[in-house]
Amino acid sequence: MKLHTEKSVYGGDCLARLDSQQTDGKSAGKKVFVPLTLPGETVEARILEDKRAFARAEIETILSASPNRIEPRCPHFGICGGCQYQHANYSTQLAIKRSILRETLDRAKVPSPAEIHTLVGSEEQSWRYRNRIRLAFIRDSTHDAQGRTQVGYRSRRSHDLVPIDECPIAAPILVECALDLASVIDSNDPRNDLTENDLTEVELFINHDNSEMLVTFFRVQGEPILRSLRFVPVAGSSRPKLERTDAQSLTYAVAGHEYRVDGGAFFQINRHLLDRFTTLVTDGLTGSLAWDLYAGVGLFARRLTQTFNMVHAVESAPASTAALQHNLAGANSHASALTTLDYLRRNREQREPRPDVIVLDPPRAGLGDEVAHLLNAIGAPQLVYVSCDPATLARDLHALTRERYRIEAIHLADMFPQTFHLETVVRLRRI
Ligand SMILES: C[S@@+](CC[C@H](N)C(=O)[O-])C[C@H]1O[C@@H](n2cnc3c(N)ncnc32)[C@H](O)[C@@H]1O
């Protein structure tokens, strides 16, 4: 059937609507979500899933293409589920994200400034930006007649695995190493102690200057196996020597600070924007006491120690708390291995001093009602909310702005080009 796409929605699809002829007059206006399209396109599409409230379709032919459509760079685009926007030029990707963010805030009735600022890299930096990738091992004769191990991502349309031999949004060294690993696993090299059939997935994480890499192998059963590699420059050669080390962590330099990042700990993934992003979050913040809740390994907290007399950092994941302690050691700071909720409850009970600034960078689930309620009750003069999910951000901002805060500035930081993901940095002031 012929569909006309209206706008992009969060998740990467475009929204189209069925007209009365397409539904026998029954549910004219019914929503249809169509992936791999752009706003304003007319496509011939096939309905794949027809629910009561909406349907999902796949394009068969593009009848009228958007002028913003471009040729995707990756041969796996559309099959692999990793990227959603490679068919859109970069300025269109940004316009889509900005309008989705604006609409999400407006729908939640969040009083917000008219302008959404952006933090973006160059068009070229919208590629090769990931410092971490996680791939599955595929051992399947339908993909490789000789049954050789391959690496791949999940398919866009199912949970099947798609073998890949390139991933243009990742640092090239990650994909090279993953492909090498697949052949090492298959080799009879006696130094290969990776038990072939037990391994399911591998995660590769490279540091700022491509000198250290953490490789984590996930298995069917048992704890993941962590390996670390060091790339040592060789005089007169462009290829560094690869050495295996016993390290359980790597060192990542960001905006003038070095961070220890342990295997399994969260770390921001856009290596091109990391310095500017960290500066954007922390810039201009000063005072006596700051809290960094959801602190990870201390990316923001470490910087805040330069402009505050005291910084409290809170992080609940055991994989991150040791590195957080290490990264803040010797600085005017205190790290707590607690959930944010427990930390705030304790703070209220013990009536501890109120911070001047609170930085909040929760996972996708956002803050939730009780944390937002406690933040309103504590009433720090300034909040900086860093979010990777616009829906939970809007919900939490609604709770904060309804009581004690107004939004000063919103930045859309494009940390995940070519994908639908969007990062937002919101500065709030107590009213
Ligand atoms: C989006 S990451 C941000 C980390 C850090 N701000 C950074 O930029 O590197 C969210 C962090 O919150 C931690 N986390 C998740 N739930 C938490 C909770 N309930 N309380 C405290 N930390 C939590 C995660 O382990 C993760 O390190």
The ligand as an SDF file (V2000), in Angstrom:
LIG
                    3D

 27 29  0  0  0  0  0  0  0  0999 V2000
   24.6250    6.9680   32.3110 C   0  0  0  0  0  0  0  0  0  0  0  0
   25.8040    6.3300   33.4370 S   0  0  0  0  0  0  0  0  0  0  0  0
   26.6790    7.7990   33.8740 C   0  0  0  0  0  0  0  0  0  0  0  0
   28.0200    7.6110   34.5250 C   0  0  0  0  0  0  0  0  0  0  0  0
   28.9150    8.8440   34.5840 C   0  0  0  0  0  0  0  0  0  0  0  0
   28.1840   10.0410   34.9300 N   0  0  0  0  0  0  0  0  0  0  0  0
   29.6480    9.0420   33.2770 C   0  0  0  0  0  0  0  0  0  0  0  0
   29.2680    9.9360   32.4960 O   0  0  0  0  0  0  0  0  0  0  0  0
   30.5950    8.3030   33.0130 O   0  0  0  0  0  0  0  0  0  0  0  0
   24.8110    5.9630   34.8090 C   0  0  0  0  0  0  0  0  0  0  0  0
   25.5590    5.4020   35.9980 C   0  0  0  0  0  0  0  0  0  0  0  0
   24.6370    5.2550   37.0710 O   0  0  0  0  0  0  0  0  0  0  0  0
   24.8870    4.0340   37.7340 C   0  0  0  0  0  0  0  0  0  0  0  0
   23.6230    3.6840   38.3750 N   0  0  0  0  0  0  0  0  0  0  0  0
   22.5740    2.9930   37.8800 C   0  0  0  0  0  0  0  0  0  0  0  0
   21.5760    2.9750   38.7530 N   0  0  0  0  0  0  0  0  0  0  0  0
   21.9860    3.6620   39.8520 C   0  0  0  0  0  0  0  0  0  0  0  0
   21.3770    4.0160   41.0800 C   0  0  0  0  0  0  0  0  0  0  0  0
   20.1400    3.6310   41.3590 N   0  0  0  0  0  0  0  0  0  0  0  0
   22.0860    4.7370   41.9510 N   0  0  0  0  0  0  0  0  0  0  0  0
   23.3540    5.1490   41.6620 C   0  0  0  0  0  0  0  0  0  0  0  0
   23.9830    4.8480   40.5150 N   0  0  0  0  0  0  0  0  0  0  0  0
   23.3030    4.1290   39.6110 C   0  0  0  0  0  0  0  0  0  0  0  0
   25.3310    3.1030   36.6290 C   0  0  0  0  0  0  0  0  0  0  0  0
   26.0800    2.0270   37.1510 O   0  0  0  0  0  0  0  0  0  0  0  0
   26.1690    4.0330   35.7600 C   0  0  0  0  0  0  0  0  0  0  0  0
   27.5030    4.0610   36.1770 O   0  0  0  0  0  0  0  0  0  0  0  0
  1  2  1  0
  2  3  1  0
  2 10  1  0
  3  4  1  0
  4  5  1  0
  5  6  1  0
  5  7  1  0
  7  8  2  0
  7  9  1  0
 10 11  1  0
 11 12  1  0
 11 26  1  0
 12 13  1  0
 13 14  1  0
 13 24  1  0
 14 15  1  0
 14 23  1  0
 15 16  2  0
 16 17  1  0
 17 18  1  0
 17 23  2  0
 18 19  1  0
 18 20  2  0
 20 21  1  0
 21 22  2  0
 22 23  1  0
 24 25  1  0
 24 26  1  0
 26 27  1  0
M  CHG  2   2   1   9  -1
M  END
$$$$
